[in-house]
Every structure is written in structure tokens, then in C-alpha cells.
Amino acid sequence: MDRLHRPCPVCGGRDRFYLVRQPRNGGPPFWKCRRCGYREYTGLPVLPRPASARLSEQDRRTLQRIMVAASEQLTSEQLAMATEAQQYLRRRGVDDATQRHLIAHRVLGFVPCAWIDAWKRTEYDARILLGDSESEAQHAARSVLRLGFGRATNVPSIVFGYWKKNQVCAIRGRRIPPYDRTVRYWSQSISTALPLFAPAPDVWSCATVGLTEGELKAIVAYVAWKRSVIPFPFLAIPGATVRNPEWLESLRGRHVVLAFDADANGAGQRAQRELGDLLVSFGIKTSHIHLPLGAGQKKNDLDAFLLPHLHSKGSEI
């Protein structure tokens, strides 16, 4: 049964379903509820997995160029023209001064609809002008579609840059309402092991850091830290269920404070406990912030909790 735009039979949430067309475990496609995790199989055929998940060296170079291009166009002038993105960020608690500050560090930006098509044309022309073969330029254009950028970037998105060793290694986009009705996030990375998302480099100088789920929540917490609303900044993971052993090395020697979503079904709280146990098992000092969940409230998250406190502070970071 088509579950899109239908309520979840378990938690009752409306418009919470998204289609997992090709599960990573090779199983059949299924609908999944964003709120409670309920799954319902679609009856669609299982798609064959590619022979190898490894990127070819040509595709890897193409992907690196795409990500560098995306990070390089994150300029204050471009975001100033992108009123949809700017207004959405303001509503979420990220003022204009903070936007400019984070754009300067290339961890926040905006890509308009079909930006990848413009990039393909530029890449194609540059290769021809530099004397490279036309077939190589065509390969780069095909790689863009093979890597999924044609589908991912067909609507305007706010983009978060992930950095490792002073190089962009991944970009993750958050589609802007109302373009996010079916899919809210898209991402591309050189490797499957994403680093932690840091809103700005000065976060890494802190002995105590928070850890939450979702880049925008870490950015709102960064605003709160800069305005002395909270005593430490936050890093972010893409989602509550994402695990990466490399995080442990970057967190070792720090005091880590976890603050995941409070969900009526306990999903966020459960993920926070599991990650906390993992950090403790590796000798990392860990504390927990349990966000309150009021009567009848289905969800409470870090940015929503901090937003009322930010209104009483100034706009400059």
C-alpha cells in the first residue's frame, strides 16, 4: 500500500513516511516512519546491488571536485540573494551575523535548484579549454548522475560542509520548505565514515563539547554558546542511529555531553543511552541532558529548547 501522505498506524504521525527503495542490507524496499521507525514493506521487487560499492578513481576525483565546488560557492553574497534559505534559518534561530560567520568557514551555504547542471557545464567547458579530451568531460557528466546528484539537488537546499584534515570530505543538504515534503535531507561523501559536524573550527578548542543529532541543532547551539546562553558548543551527527568509530578518537580526552531529541516513543532517548554507553566503554567522560517532554508533547529537540532563550540576547555573535 502507498504510505506517502498517510498517517502512521503505530504513532499516528501524519506525512511521516519515506520510501527506502534500496535498503543497505539488500532486502526488499519498505516504507519507514520518520517519527517512530515503523516499517511496512512495499511489495516492490528487490533491486540488484551494484557489484562493488567502491568508487572508481575517476568517480572519486569527480566527487571531490563537486564537493569543493559546492563549498566554494558558499559565499555571503549568494546566501544574501537566497531569501528562502536566509528566512528559514532566521526562523530556526540562526541570525544573519551567524550565517555570515559560518559561511566564511564554509560549513553553511545554499545551493539553488539545478546548481549541479551549471557545475557540469562549467566543468565540461574548463576541461575542453584546458585541452583535456571530450570523452573525459563526458565521463565527469555521467559520474554526476551515477553518484545521485541529479536527483538529490533538484530543489533548493541549505548545505552543510563536513571537513577532515582541512579538506571537504562530504556535503549534506537540507531541502527548504515547502520542497521537503517527501525527502528532507540528501548527502554525498567520499567515504561512508562521516566525521562529526562542527559548526566552526573554534568548537574543537573546547575541552567540553555537546553532541546532538542534526546540523541545524548544532548551529543553533553554536549561537547560544557565542551569546553565553550555554557554557559549551555542540557537535552533530547526521542522525541518531549513525555510528562511526572514528568519532571516538576526535572525542577522546574531552567531556562529551549528549542531548538528543526527546520523543514520545522513546527513540531519541534510547539512541542517546546507547551512544553514551559506547563512549563510556572507550573511556570518554560522558554526561546526559534529558530534554523535557510535556504532557501531550510528541517531540522536543535542542534547538526548540534553546530558541526562547536566544530571543532575549543580542543578534551579534
N, C-alpha and C positions, 0 to 999 in steps of 0.2 A: 504494500500500500504506500502511496506517496505521502510522506510525512511532512513535507515542506509546508510551512504556514499552518500547521495543525498543532493543537496542544499536546504536550507530553502526557501519556496515560499514567505515568508514575507521579511526577511532581506537579503536573498541571500547567507548567510554564508554556506560554504561547510563543510561537516563532522561535523556538529554541533548537530546532533540528537542523543538522547539516549532513550532507552525504559524504561518506568515506568510500570513494569509488574503488580505490585500490589499496586495501589495508597492507601495512608493512609486513604482516605475518603471512601474506599470500592467501588469506581467507576470502570468503565471499563479501561483496560490498554490503554496507549496512548504513542505516540512519543512526545518528547519535545525538542525544540531547545535550546541549551545552551546559545546562544547569545541573542535572543530576547524573549524567553519564549513561542513562538507559540506552540500550541498543536494540534495534529492530532490523532484521535482515530484509533486504530489498527483493530478493529473488532474481536479481540480475546475474548474468554469468560472471565467473571469475576471470579477470583479465590476466593474460600471461605476464609474468615478471620478466624484466629485461635480463639478458644473460649475465650481465655484470653491472653492479651498482657503481663501479668506479668510473670516474670521468676520464675521458681521453685527455691527453696533454693539450691538444688543441682546444677542447671544450673548457678545460681548466683555465687556459690563458684568456679565452673569450669571457668566461665568467668573472675573472679578476678585472678585466677591462670594464665590464658592465658595472661592477660594484665601485670601482674607482670613479667612473663617470658619474654614478649616482651620488657619491659622496662629494664630488667636486662641484656639483650644481646646487648644493645646499647652501645658498647664499641668502643674506638678509634681504637683498633686493628681490629675489624670486619669491621668498615667503611673503614679503610685503604685498606682492601682486596676488598671492594666493589667499584671497579673503576668506574662502571657505575654511581652509586649514587654520588660518590665524584665529578666526572667530571660534572654531571648535576648540582649539587649545585654550583660549581665554575662558570658555565655559567650563573647561576641565580644571581651571586653576593655574594655568601657565600664562603669566602676563607677558607683554611684548618685550620687556627688557630681558627676561629669562629666555624667551625664544631667541633673541639675537645672540645672547651669550652662548647658548647651546649650539646654535648654527655655526658660530665661529669655531667651535670644537668639532664640527662635522659629526655630531651624534643625533641631530634632529634636522629634518627638512621636509620638503614636499615635492612629489613628482606628479605632474599633471597627467591627464588621460593621454594614452598613446605616446608617452615620452620615449619608450623604447624604440618606436618606429623612427623617431628623429635621430636617436642614437645610432640605429642601424645605417641610416643614410649617411651620417657623418663618418661612421667607421668605414663604410664602403668607399666613400669619396677619398678619405685620407689614405686608405691602402692603395687605391689606384694612383693617387698623386705621388705617393712615396715609391712607386714602381713595383709594389707587390702584385702578385698575379690576381686576375679577376676571380679565379676559382677559389683562392684563399678568402677573398672578401665574401664570396657567396657562402663558403663554409661557415664564416662567422655569423652571417644572417640566419642560416639554418640552425646553428647552435642556439641562437636566441629562442627559437621556437621549441627546440628539443629540450632546453632547460626550463621551459614553462613560463618564460617571461611574457609571451604574447597573451596568455590567459590571465596571468597574475596582475598585470598592470593596465587592464583595460578600463579602470576607473581611477579618479584622483585618490592619492594616498599620502598620508603622513609617513615619513620614512625614518627608521631608527638605524643608526650605523653601529655595527659591532666591530671592535678593534682588538687586534692582538699583535704585539711586537711592532707597534707604530704603523700597522697596515690594516686596512679594512678587510675583514675576512667574511663578513656576512652583512646583508641588509634585510630588514624586516619592515613590511608596510602595514599600516592600519588604514583601511578604507574609511573615507569620511562619510558620515551620514548625509543623505539617505542611501548612499551607494553600498552600504554594508549589510543590506538586508539578507543576503544569502551567505556570503563569506566576509568575515571581518578582517582577517589577517592573511598575509602571504609572506613568504620568506625564501631566500636563496642563500646558500653558503658554500664556501669552498670545501668544507668538511662537515660531517654530521655533528661533530662535537663543538657546539657553540660556546664561546666564553660567556662570562657574566656580562650583563649590560651595565655600563657605568654612564650616568648622565653627563659627566665631565671628568677630566683627569684628576682634579683635586680630591675626588672621592677616595682614590687609592692611598692618599696620605693619612687616612684616619685609622686609628687602632681599633675603633668600634664602628661597625657598619651594620645597617639593616639589610634584610633580604626579603623581597616581596615578589609577587608574580605579576608580570606585565610592565612594559617600559614606561608607559604614561604614569603609572603609580610611583615609580622611582623618580620620575621627573618632578611630579608634584611634591614628593618628599624632599627633593633637592631644593625646591623653592622654600619649603618650610624650614629646612636646615639653614639656608642662607639668611633667612629672616629670624633665626634664633627661636623658632617655634618648637623645634625638636633638637636634641643635642648631637645628633649624628646623621649622616646621609644614608641613602639606601642604594643598593644594587638590585638588579632584577633578573629573574629567569623568565624565558618566554611563556611558560605555562607551569601549573602546579605539579604536573606529572613528569616534567622533563628532568633528567638526571645526567650529569656529566662529571666523571671522576676528576677532570682537570680543574674543576672548581675548588677542590679541596686544597690544592697547592696554593692558589691565589688567596684562599681564606685562612690558611694556616698561620698561627701567631696572632690572629685578630679575635676580638669578641664579636660574635655574629648574633644579631637579634632578628628573629623571624616574625614576620607579620603578614600572613596570608589572608585570603578572603575568609570571612565568616559566612558560611552557607547554611541554610535551613536544613539541608540534608547531611551536613557534616563533612562534605567532600573537601573543602578547603582546610578545615581544621585537621582532618585526617592526613592530608598531604603535608601539612606543617609538622605534625608529630613525626611522620616517617622521615622527613628530611632532617629534622632535629636529631633524631636517633642516629642517623648516618653521620652527621657532623660530630656528635659526641663520641661515636665509636672511633673516629680518627683523631681524637684528642683536641678538637676545636671547641673552645668555650662558647656555649650557646645559651641564649635566653629566648623567651617567648613573649610576644604581645598578643593577647587574645582579644580581638576586636569585639565589642558588644553587639549583640543581636537582639533588638527589641521585640516585643510581643507582636506577632503577625508580620514581622520583617523577614523577607526571604534572603536578603543578602546585605552584607556591609563590607566595604573594602577600604584600603588605606587612604586612597585619595578622597573618597567621600567623607571619611572620618576627619581628615585634616582640613578640608575646604572651609568649614566655618571659622577655623582659627586663622586662616590666611586672609580672610576679608578684613580683619582688624589690624593688619600690618600694611606697611608701605608696599609700593609696587616695584621698587628697585632691589636688585639682588646685591 
